[in-house]
Amino acid sequence: MPSTTSSPEPALRARGVARRHRRRGPFALDGCTFTIPAGVVCALVGANGAGKSTLLEIAAGLVMPTAGALEVLGGRPRAGHPRIAHLAQDRPLFSRLTVPETLRYAARANPGNWDTELADRVVAGGRFGHREKVGDLSGGERTRVALAVALGKRADLLLLDEPMSDLDVRSRRELMGLLMAHVADTGATVVMSSHILAELTDTCDHLLVLDRGRTPLHGQVDDLLAAHAVVTFPGGPERLAGHAVIEARPAGRGTSALIRPAGALPADFEVRAPSLEELVLAHVTAPAPHVPSGTAYAEDHAA
């Protein structure tokens, strides 16, 4: 008999989400529709100004969408949600508190759910003085404290805006390891924006690309990579008729392109799988994909 157990609610589900910061200003988000399943580590990537921070702020309940709807853990976003931790890009902390005072305050704000051991492990690498004020810390040290507050909450959903941006290579490796161990231990969902694509390749199993306020690509990383191909062939891009062309450029006397194949490719095509970096950069920098008539790309583009 089929199982009667219902699947868990998605961590995030967006339907036509738009947001403009000023009444007549440009849209930071413009009709975003996507689903992020529970239990994944999702890379949120895009150029500066693509809308990444705005999307995380909406999910955290800090701002409201101008249009559309965003569900978070099956409900409406709201500030201070006990199951959500948001690490903002500006690392908002009380500057006059010391690091121990900051952690004690966070523990009181999250009674019954605070992980003192994990928070202490995150800040331990900073070697902070007990009387050192948060306002006197460097950017990297503030990031470490803010990440300790976010992880110590033991939330079901972590919304992390450039969590490793101010850290040196050694600290990034250390804290990313703690984050991944925390995810493995709790099954938490992580949505993490970053410009360091190589870092995301080793940690994320889900991808959400934002480009000019829209979501041209999202889904499981393995599925997205399998659905695309980098091809090199003699001749011009007209030979790609019938396939969705994401990006094409001259390569010697032929053409190199990232495509989403709609069927078998000619025998003289050299074909390889794209890297995650190639896939992201092509979708961020390219115009809307050319979708020849007779393909199903428009319907199944969001894998």
C-alpha angles and dihedrals in degrees: 000000000000117000116263093203110116119228115251120265114265115260090233131011120180125190115187094326113186130172132182120181095209128039094245098020128110121281116262087194122023120191101325115185121177145120127228111195122224117263099029132118103229125197111215106200138171143119123289109289094022092123102258097132091043092054092050091048091053091049090050091052094243096121133019125236116251089221138359129031136273121198118200119195088342097308144069118291116257133175115256095022106175092221096049130073119192123195105194123206093243092053098228108212134148102268096203095055123090120234094260090047090051092053093046090051091050090049091053090048091054105041116186094009105062119119104209094177094054094045090050091050091053094052095039092081090058094064091214122187114243092237098040112120120229089232090062095053126106121250092261093048091050089051090054092052093046091050090050089055092048096048095040089063090067090216125181090228125039116196105193121183109200091326096179101035098109097041131099120240095264094049092046091054092047096047095041087055091052091048094051092046089052091051092049090049098046106024089232121167117239127199106187129178118206143155091210101091095177089058092052094049092068097043112032128077097178131053134204116180120198119196123174091338095311134100108234095167137024138148144083110336095228092050093049093049091048091051093056133060138191109224131187120190144152115268134029136309091270086083088070093068110140095028129092106251114207097173134353132180139166116274112188106299092342142044137270118201145168107225143166101231117227093193144331118346125223117270094244093059117106105219131191137158116263123240119241089251092054091048094050097043093049093052093044098047101033126085118245108308117265105248111194118212115270097036128113094216095114092055099046101029092113097066 
